C-alpha cells in the first residue's frame, strides 16, 4: 500500500474523554473514530488489526472441530423470557418493540439463540458433542461507556457454545477450550494469565477468565509468586489466615457491657486483643426480582467483605448498603450485631474461615453489649460461604506461597454452564437409556474488538502504539526522507516491490511531507519496523528502525535483502 493513496487520518490531540493510552492512540493514529457514546467506526488500519485477530481466533477454533455459525444480532425477547434472563439481566440489555409491538433485544450474548438453534434438531446422545461458534456484533447498553474499545456499547465477540451428554464430557471440552484460548493469545503475542473467575450473569460453574497483564487493566488479579495459581479478585481464594497473637480466654460465654464501642477497632482496643479474634457484621440490603430484604454477612474483624462473593452467597440481583431505617426495621442494632440470637427471619451468612472458631468476640444484638467466649458452632452448613476479599501478602491456597495483586484486562471467559439454559428452555436429548435429559452446556467468549485495545494497553510508549508482527496492519514501513530526490524515490519503490514479492505486508510512505512528520506518524501508528531511505544512500546504506525501543541500525545495501529476510 502507498501512503499517498491510503485513508489514515491522524490527529495531534487526544479525545477529551480519553484516559487510557489505547483510546488516545487508536483515535489519534487513525485506527478508529468515535461515532457516538460507546460506538466506534473501524477505519482501514483498525479493520486490518481487527481481522487479523479474528482470523487467528477462527483458525484455532476450527482446529478443535467447532463449527462456525452466525446468529441474528436482533433476538426475539421470547427466548430470553424462556431462560428467565429477560427481567433479571439488567439495564445493559437493550429491549425494544417493532412496529407490530413484538418484543426484541439486541444480543449481548447468545445462549438463548443457540439453544433454540439446537433444540429439536439434536435429539440423541449419538449426535453429541456439538460445538457451535460465531464471530459477530454484540451490544451491551453500558451505563458509563468509557476507555474506548475496552468499554464500548457495540463490540465484536467470538462466542461459542458446546452441547454434551454428560458433565464429564463438558469438562473435557472446557479443558480443550482453555488450551485453545491459550494458543490464541500466545499467537497474538500477548502476556496473559488464565485465572479463576466469577460466572456473573452468565451463570454456571468452572469459570475462567483470560487476562492480558497491563498496568492500566481495570481488573485486579491475584497471583501466587511461587506457583501458577491465579484468580480474579472476585473469585480469589487463600489459605486460611492465622495469627501469632495471643487468643482471648473466657471461662464461659457471657455478655459484656461495651458502651459506645460500635466498631471493631473500639472493641479490639477495649479487650486488648487482635482483631483476628473478633467477628465483624456487614449489613446489606439484598435486592431480588420481587423483594428486598436485609442480609447480614459475618467475617473476621481484620477482613473485608468481597461484594461479588456476598452477592453469590445470597443469590441476589444486587447488594446495597442498608440504611439506618432499614436496619432498625429488621430489629438489628448497627455496631452490635452478632450471629448469636439474631432476630427471627434475618438471613445471614458466615465466612468459611470462621467455621469452628473458638473464643471469639462478637456483637450481642443489644446496644452497648458484646459477647465474649463465643464459639462458631451449631450453625447449618449452608450458612458458611467464602465471603472475604483476598489481599496482597495472604497465602496461596495451593502451595502456601505469598499472593500478590496485579492488573489485567479481561479478553476471554469460558464457562461450564451445566443444564441451566437447556432445562429452562426445555431443550433435551435422549440418553443411552432412551430417557430425555437436558443438554450439558459450556460457553466460551473472546472479545475480538476489545483485543485491539488490550494489545496497545500491554504494548505502547509515550509516542504511540507498538504492534507485534502477528497483528500489525503493516509489518514494515518504507519511509522516503525527501520525495524530491529521485534516487531516494527510485530506490524506495524498488525496495517496496521486492518486499511485496517476499510476502511482506509493507506500507510505502511516498507522501510529500516533512521527514519529521513521517517519523512521528510511524511512531504513533507503531508498525514493527521501518526502513529510512535518505541521505545514507550516498554511502550505500539505509537505516532500519525497530519500533519497540526505536533502535536504529545502519545496513549496507548489499546486506539489506538478507537482513529483511532475517527479520521477517
GISULFEN-V128984 format. One record per residue. N is the residue number from 1. PHI is phi in degrees with one decimal (NA if undefined). OMEGA is omega in whole degrees, -180 to 180 (none if undefined). Layout:
N|PHI|OMEGA ; N|PHI|OMEGA
This chain:
1|NA|175 ; 2|-94.8|-176 ; 3|-60.3|-179 ; 4|-64.4|-180 ; 5|-109.2|-170 ; 6|-96.7|179 ; 7|-90.9|-180 ; 8|-147.4|-178 ; 9|-68.2|-179 ; 10|-108.0|-179 ; 11|-134.8|179 ; 12|-78.0|-176 ; 13|-103.1|177 ; 14|-79.2|175 ; 15|-58.3|-177 ; 16|-61.3|-177 ; 17|-93.1|-178 ; 18|-80.3|178 ; 19|-111.3|-180 ; 20|-114.2|180 ; 21|-56.3|-178 ; 22|-62.0|180 ; 23|-62.1|-178 ; 24|-66.2|-173 ; 25|-69.4|-179 ; 26|-65.0|177 ; 27|-78.9|-179 ; 28|-60.7|-176 ; 29|-85.4|176 ; 30|81.9|175 ; 31|-86.3|-179 ; 32|-139.0|171 ; 33|-140.5|-177 ; 34|-84.3|-179 ; 35|-99.3|-179 ; 36|-170.6|-179 ; 37|-62.9|180 ; 38|72.5|-178 ; 39|-122.1|-175 ; 40|-137.4|169 ; 41|-92.3|172 ; 42|-96.3|175 ; 43|-82.2|-173 ; 44|-49.5|-178 ; 45|-66.6|178 ; 46|-62.3|178 ; 47|-65.8|178 ; 48|-62.0|180 ; 49|-63.8|180 ; 50|-54.2|-176 ; 51|-74.2|176 ; 52|-65.8|176 ; 53|-63.4|-179 ; 54|-57.9|-177 ; 55|-67.5|177 ; 56|-64.1|178 ; 57|-59.3|-179 ; 58|-62.7|-179 ; 59|-59.2|-178 ; 60|-70.6|177 ; 61|-66.2|-179 ; 62|-64.1|178 ; 63|-61.5|-177 ; 64|-82.9|-176 ; 65|92.6|176 ; 66|-66.6|-176 ; 67|-113.7|-176 ; 68|-84.0|175 ; 69|-131.5|174 ; 70|-144.4|179 ; 71|-88.1|174 ; 72|-60.5|177 ; 73|-63.7|177 ; 74|-94.0|-176 ; 75|-119.0|175 ; 76|-57.2|-179 ; 77|-63.2|-179 ; 78|-57.5|178 ; 79|-61.2|-178 ; 80|-69.7|177 ; 81|-69.7|178 ; 82|-63.7|-178 ; 83|-77.7|-179 ; 84|89.4|-176 ; 85|-95.2|-174 ; 86|-60.0|-177 ; 87|-90.1|-172 ; 88|-106.0|-176 ; 89|-65.6|-180 ; 90|106.6|-175 ; 91|-73.4|178 ; 92|-70.8|176 ; 93|-84.1|-178 ; 94|-82.6|-178 ; 95|-104.2|176 ; 96|-156.0|179 ; 97|-115.8|175 ; 98|-89.2|-175 ; 99|-66.4|178 ; 100|-95.2|177 ; 101|69.6|175 ; 102|-86.2|-178 ; 103|-88.4|178 ; 104|-138.1|173 ; 105|-134.2|167 ; 106|-90.7|-167 ; 107|-70.3|169 ; 108|-90.8|180 ; 109|-165.0|-166 ; 110|-128.7|176 ; 111|-56.8|-178 ; 112|-63.7|-178 ; 113|-65.0|-177 ; 114|-71.7|176 ; 115|-62.2|178 ; 116|-63.7|180 ; 117|-67.1|-175 ; 118|-87.5|-176 ; 119|-54.4|178 ; 120|69.0|176 ; 121|-110.6|171 ; 122|-97.6|-170 ; 123|-117.9|-176 ; 124|-131.9|176 ; 125|-60.6|180 ; 126|-67.0|-180 ; 127|-91.6|-177 ; 128|-108.4|4 ; 129|-81.2|177 ; 130|-138.3|179 ; 131|-130.4|178 ; 132|-114.4|178 ; 133|-144.5|174 ; 134|-139.8|170 ; 135|-124.8|-165 ; 136|-152.0|180 ; 137|-77.0|175 ; 138|-129.2|178 ; 139|-140.4|175 ; 140|-133.0|-173 ; 141|-79.5|-179 ; 142|-57.1|178 ; 143|-67.6|-179 ; 144|-132.7|177 ; 145|-60.0|-179 ; 146|-162.2|177 ; 147|66.1|177 ; 148|64.8|-177 ; 149|-71.2|-179 ; 150|-74.6|180 ; 151|-143.1|177 ; 152|-88.3|178 ; 153|-94.0|176 ; 154|-105.0|-176 ; 155|-155.7|176 ; 156|-102.3|-177 ; 157|-139.2|166 ; 158|-93.2|176 ; 159|-125.1|-179 ; 160|-121.4|-176 ; 161|-140.3|-179 ; 162|-115.1|-178 ; 163|-124.2|-173 ; 164|-140.4|179 ; 165|-93.0|-179 ; 166|-152.2|177 ; 167|-66.3|180 ; 168|-64.1|-180 ; 169|-71.1|175 ; 170|-60.3|180 ; 171|-63.6|176 ; 172|-60.6|180 ; 173|-67.0|177 ; 174|-58.2|178 ; 175|-67.0|177 ; 176|-61.4|-179 ; 177|-68.9|176 ; 178|-61.3|178 ; 179|-67.3|-180 ; 180|-63.4|179 ; 181|-63.4|177 ; 182|-62.7|177 ; 183|-63.1|-179 ; 184|-61.4|-175 ; 185|-71.6|174 ; 186|-68.2|178 ; 187|-62.2|178 ; 188|-77.7|177 ; 189|74.7|-174 ; 190|-102.4|171 ; 191|-90.3|-171 ; 192|-136.7|173 ; 193|-135.9|170 ; 194|-92.0|-172 ; 195|-125.7|173 ; 196|-62.9|-172 ; 197|-145.7|173 ; 198|-85.2|-175 ; 199|-81.3|175 ; 200|57.9|-174 ; 201|-71.4|-180 ; 202|-72.3|178 ; 203|89.5|179 ; 204|88.5|-177 ; 205|-139.9|177 ; 206|60.2|-175 ; 207|-85.9|174 ; 208|-133.2|175 ; 209|-106.4|173 ; 210|-110.2|-173 ; 211|-114.0|169 ; 212|-83.4|-179 ; 213|-73.9|-177 ; 214|-157.4|-178 ; 215|-59.8|-178 ; 216|-94.2|179 ; 217|-60.7|-179 ; 218|-91.8|-179 ; 219|-112.6|173 ; 220|-88.8|179 ; 221|-117.8|175 ; 222|-93.3|180 ; 223|-129.5|176 ; 224|-86.3|179 ; 225|-80.4|-174 ; 226|-120.5|-180 ; 227|-139.9|-173 ; 228|-87.3|-178 ; 229|-61.9|175 ; 230|-155.0|-178 ; 231|-156.9|168 ; 232|-61.5|-178 ; 233|-55.9|-178 ; 234|-75.2|-178 ; 235|-122.9|-174 ; 236|-65.9|176 ; 237|-118.4|177 ; 238|-143.9|169 ; 239|-68.3|-177 ; 240|-48.7|-178 ; 241|-67.6|175 ; 242|-128.6|177 ; 243|-148.5|174 ; 244|-93.3|-179 ; 245|-66.0|-178 ; 246|-66.6|-179 ; 247|-80.3|176 ; 248|-70.4|179 ; 249|-129.2|176 ; 250|-127.1|-179 ; 251|-62.3|179 ; 252|-158.3|177 ; 253|-66.8|-180 ; 254|-152.9|179 ; 255|-91.2|-174 ; 256|-127.7|-179 ; 257|-75.3|-178 ; 258|-131.8|-175 ; 259|-63.4|176 ; 260|59.8|179 ; 261|-114.4|-173 ; 262|-102.9|178 ; 263|-119.4|177 ; 264|-60.3|179 ; 265|-60.1|179 ; 266|-60.0|-176 ; 267|-65.2|-179 ; 268|-62.7|179 ; 269|-67.4|-178 ; 270|-64.1|-178 ; 271|-90.3|-180 ; 272|54.7|180 ; 273|-129.3|174 ; 274|-74.2|180 ; 275|-61.4|177 ; 276|-55.7|-176 ; 277|-96.2|175 ; 278|-112.1|177 ; 279|-116.4|-180 ; 280|-96.5|176 ; 281|-105.5|176 ; 282|-110.6|-174 ; 283|-99.4|-177 ; 284|-125.6|171 ; 285|-103.3|180 ; 286|-92.2|-178 ; 287|-107.3|179 ; 288|-111.1|-177 ; 289|-59.4|-174 ; 290|-122.3|-179 ; 291|-158.0|172 ; 292|-129.2|178 ; 293|-152.0|179 ; 294|-81.2|179 ; 295|-128.0|-180 ; 296|-113.6|178 ; 297|-116.6|-178 ; 298|-108.3|-180 ; 299|-137.0|176 ; 300|-62.7|-177 ; 301|-64.4|180 ; 302|-99.0|177 ; 303|-111.2|174 ; 304|-121.5|179 ; 305|-74.1|173 ; 306|-93.0|-168 ; 307|-67.1|178 ; 308|-67.2|176 ; 309|-62.2|179 ; 310|-64.2|178 ; 311|-60.8|180 ; 312|-67.2|-178 ; 313|-62.3|-176 ; 314|-101.6|176 ; 315|56.9|178 ; 316|-89.0|175 ; 317|-78.7|180 ; 318|-146.2|171 ; 319|-123.5|177 ; 320|-134.4|176 ; 321|-68.6|176 ; 322|-77.9|179 ; 323|-85.0|-176 ; 324|-58.9|-178 ; 325|-64.8|-180 ; 326|-67.6|178 ; 327|-66.2|179 ; 328|-64.7|-180 ; 329|-62.5|179 ; 330|-83.4|-180 ; 331|63.5|176 ; 332|-102.2|180 ; 333|-116.5|-179 ; 334|-58.7|-180 ; 335|89.9|-178 ; 336|-135.5|-177 ; 337|-88.2|179 ; 338|-143.2|-176 ; 339|-75.1|-180 ; 340|-88.5|176 ; 341|58.4|174 ; 342|-65.5|176 ; 343|-55.0|-177 ; 344|-59.6|176 ; 345|89.6|-180 ; 346|-78.0|177 ; 347|-82.9|-179 ; 348|-146.9|179 ; 349|-139.0|-176 ; 350|-122.6|-180 ; 351|-63.1|-178 ; 352|-52.3|-175 ; 353|-71.8|177 ; 354|-89.7|-178 ; 355|-61.1|-180 ; 356|67.6|176 ; 357|-66.3|-176 ; 358|-115.1|173 ; 359|55.8|-180 ; 360|-91.4|175 ; 361|-115.3|-178 ; 362|-145.3|178 ; 363|-64.6|-179 ; 364|-99.0|-176 ; 365|58.1|177 ; 366|-149.8|-177 ; 367|-56.7|177 ; 368|68.4|178 ; 369|-137.6|172 ; 370|-124.8|176 ; 371|-103.7|175 ; 372|-110.9|180 ; 373|71.3|-177 ; 374|-84.3|176 ; 375|-107.3|-177 ; 376|-84.1|180 ; 377|-133.4|176 ; 378|66.8|174 ; 379|-103.2|179 ; 380|-64.6|-176 ; 381|-57.6|-176 ; 382|-68.4|177 ; 383|-77.3|-175 ; 384|-93.0|-179 ; 385|-139.5|172 ; 386|-78.5|-173 ; 387|-122.2|-168 ; 388|-92.6|176 ; 389|-87.4|180 ; 390|-79.8|-176 ; 391|-119.6|174 ; 392|-58.6|-179 ; 393|96.8|174 ; 394|-66.0|-175 ; 395|-96.1|-178 ; 396|-63.5|179 ; 397|-71.7|-177 ; 398|-93.8|-173 ; 399|-121.7|-178 ; 400|82.9|177 ; 401|-69.9|-177 ; 402|-80.4|178 ; 403|-91.3|176 ; 404|-126.7|180 ; 405|-123.3|178 ; 406|-128.4|-178 ; 407|-106.5|178 ; 408|-151.0|178 ; 409|-117.6|-180 ; 410|-70.5|179 ; 411|-124.0|179 ; 412|-155.6|-179 ; 413|-151.5|178 ; 414|-123.4|-173 ; 415|-134.1|164 ; 416|-99.0|-174 ; 417|-77.5|-174 ; 418|69.1|-176 ; 419|-107.9|-175 ; 420|-55.2|-174 ; 421|-83.0|-179 ; 422|-65.4|177 ; 423|-66.7|-177 ; 424|-64.2|-176 ; 425|-103.3|176 ; 426|54.9|177 ; 427|-101.2|-172 ; 428|-130.7|173 ; 429|-134.2|176 ; 430|-93.9|-179 ; 431|-80.6|-176 ; 432|-61.6|180 ; 433|-96.7|180 ; 434|76.5|-179 ; 435|-99.3|179 ; 436|-72.7|180 ; 437|-132.6|173 ; 438|-66.6|178 ; 439|-61.5|164 ; 440|-87.7|-173 ; 441|-125.5|169 ; 442|-127.2|173 ; 443|-137.1|-167 ; 444|-147.0|-175 ; 445|-119.8|172 ; 446|-134.0|177 ; 447|-82.8|-175 ; 448|-66.1|180 ; 449|-67.8|177 ; 450|-62.8|179 ; 451|-64.5|177 ; 452|-57.9|180 ; 453|-77.0|-178 ; 454|-60.4|179 ; 455|-61.5|180 ; 456|-73.1|176 ; 457|-59.3|-179 ; 458|-85.4|-175 ; 459|-150.8|177 ; 460|-159.5|169 ; 461|-136.0|-176 ; 462|-69.2|-178 ; 463|-90.9|-180 ; 464|157.5|-177 ; 465|-71.1|169 ; 466|-133.1|-179 ; 467|-85.4|169 ; 468|-90.7|-175 ; 469|-64.7|-176 ; 470|-63.0|-173 ; 471|-127.8|178 ; 472|-62.0|178 ; 473|-60.6|174 ; 474|-132.2|178 ; 475|-81.4|-173 ; 476|-142.8|172 ; 477|-119.2|175 ; 478|-101.1|-175 ; 479|-110.3|175 ; 480|-85.6|-176 ; 481|-62.7|-177 ; 482|-139.7|-176 ; 483|-71.5|176 ; 484|-84.2|178 ; 485|-93.7|-175 ; 486|-59.2|-177 ; 487|-66.7|177 ; 488|-68.3|-179 ; 489|-63.1|-178 ; 490|-63.7|-179 ; 491|-62.9|-178 ; 492|-63.5|179 ; 493|-65.6|178 ; 494|-64.6|179 ; 495|-64.5|179 ; 496|-58.9|-179 ; 497|-67.2|179 ; 498|-64.6|180 ; 499|-63.6|178 ; 500|-65.0|178 ; 501|-63.0|179 ; 502|-80.4|178 ; 503|83.8|-179 ; 504|-89.0|176 ; 505|-79.7|-167 ; 506|-123.3|176 ; 507|-115.9|178 ; 508|-100.8|179 ; 509|-85.5|-178 ; 510|-102.9|-178 ; 511|-71.4|175 ; 512|-85.6|-179 ; 513|-124.4|175 ; 514|-62.8|-179 ; 515|-59.4|-180 ; 516|-61.7|178 ; 517|-65.7|180 ; 518|-61.8|-179 ; 519|-67.2|-179 ; 520|-65.6|179 ; 521|-75.4|172 ; 522|-61.1|179 ; 523|-65.6|179 ; 524|-69.5|-177 ; 525|-74.2|167 ; 526|82.2|176 ; 527|-63.2|-172 ; 528|-58.8|-177 ; 529|-141.2|171 ; 530|-135.3|171 ; 531|-113.1|-178 ; 532|-96.1|179 ; 533|-103.2|-175 ; 534|-146.9|-177 ; 535|-61.0|-179 ; 536|-60.3|178 ; 537|-58.1|180 ; 538|-62.9|178 ; 539|-106.3|179 ; 540|58.2|178 ; 541|-149.2|173 ; 542|-129.8|178 ; 543|-114.5|172 ; 544|-106.2|-180 ; 545|-113.1|172 ; 546|-89.1|-176 ; 547|-63.9|179 ; 548|-77.1|-177 ; 549|100.4|178 ; 550|54.6|177 ; 551|-78.0|-180 ; 552|-104.6|179 ; 553|-131.3|176 ; 554|-82.5|-177 ; 555|-127.7|175 ; 556|-69.4|-174 ; 557|-59.2|-177 ; 558|-68.9|180 ; 559|-105.7|-173 ; 560|-66.2|-178 ; 561|-63.2|178 ; 562|-62.2|180 ; 563|-65.8|180 ; 564|-62.8|179 ; 565|-64.3|179 ; 566|-63.5|-177 ; 567|-72.6|-170 ; 568|-104.6|none
